Amino acid sequence: MLLSYVYKLNPSLQQAEKMERWLHLLRLQYNFRVRERTEAYEQAKAPVMGNYCILQTQAECCPLTCSVSKGALYGNPWSTKGKKRSPLAQQDANLVDLKKERPWYAEICYHVLQQMLKQVDAAFVRFFKGLGKYPKTKRRGKFRSFTYPAGDVGFKGNKVRLPAIGWMRFFQSRPFPLGFKIRSTTVRKKADGFYISVLLQDDTVPQASASQQIQTALGVDLGIKKLISLSTGETIVNPRFYKQMERKRSRLNRAASRKVLGSRRRQKAYQQIAKLEQKVTNQREDYQWKIAHNLVKRFDLIVFENLNVQGMMARCKPKQDESGKYLRNGQSAKSGLNKAIADAAWGSLKLKVKILSARAGVLVHEVKPNFSSQECSECGYISPTNRDKEKFLCEQCGHHADADVDAAKVILKRGLNELGINLDAVSGVPRKQDKSTPKEPVARQGISTALAVEPGNPHQVEEKLSN
């Protein structure tokens, strides 16, 4: 089991400047290694070096025109045992020559440079597996972190020792859980300073399985106006934190664009925008963590719909008439929907539920969402006319309910069928909770405004959830 604890660092001025310089040098080296692997592959695929002429005989000779390794150009491609090195190992072997040719890289911890190379290699592995796009070079401001492996970083109370940087204080909001070991430590720069993310691992924590005894189950339907609708008839409103700050963000963007390019005032203006973006992120994270905690504490099984968010946010295909003139395809109207989907951050919410469920032994399952909003939860009849906006009325059996709540019940049934769990043996009543646990995490159906959050006060959710 893996956990990640994030703390804010309190470095000195010299330490902050040193970490800034490290990020700059690591970004340059990251871009160099990405280009190196690209050029090595192109050189092996289509060599650009031609034949050369021997002066004594004036005869053309074809040299070795391709690189030995398809993933790296520099460094010895063979190990001391005579085996061919992988692109990662070849680039790692070149770090010694790098520090000789560029002495300013000697101040960076050797393990940090190695972790940067692993980051490059992981990006290419993801691309070749079809899990991501081709790696690109990172411009200034997009490379914001560096990582130490296990055993390098030391902790003592509220102080942390970063190799080659020194001891510094951090805001210890919570202690490390017992039984977990530090796997890696990442230093990350954000708009309001530096943070440290500690990855903890404990292999003794068992994973939840479908064979465990399940007493309570929950189906969850994801939405925009209602962030989630539960099969128990409850709904949680979507505060849309990004939209709340949209007017202020537009004003700051206009003010920043008026500043002189490259000036210090322009830099400060964009720093204000970055802090605003971080505030929105913090509000959304806080809101989702509270929802996830309440769901995991109440149920043994949570079933989500497996939405293709990337496909939902894809651009509309262009339309052309017979003369080749482009017609309206609805993309301008869909852009507002895409913003709302991004603001809801369904994937982030599901990830938080999965993290907490792994610790609590709760099973999380995902099912296909096809026609879940058109299917009746009582008789199973599917028709597009069953639903009218937020109202659901089955044409066959006359069942009527909130459309999103009915979809959540359908999702729960699909999950139970796939897992082979008897629906009659599962109680829809949540588990009993301690006095410290809120009894009503969400508002009832039709009263979703009870969880509406005032702008700038995301902690109001905790008060309303506990009522």
Secondary structure by P-SEA (a helix, b strand, c coil): cbbbbbbbbbccaaaaaaaaaaaaaaaaaaaaaaaaaaaaaaaaacccccccccccccbbbbccccccccccccccccccccccccaaaaaaaaaaaaaaaccccccccaaaaaaaaaaaaaaaaaaaacccccbbbbcccccccccccccccccccccccccccccccccccccccccccccbbbbbbcccbbbbbbbbbbccbbbbcccccccbbbbbbbbccccccccccbbbbcccccccaaaaaaaaaaaaaacccccaaaaaaaaaaaaaaaaaaaaaaaaaaaaaaaaaacccbbbbbbcccccccccccccccccccccccccccaaaaaaaaaaaaaaaaaaaaaaaaaaabbbbbbccccccccccccccccccccccccbbbbccccccccaaaaaaaaaaaaaaaaacccccccccccccccccccccccccccccccccccccccaaaaaaaac
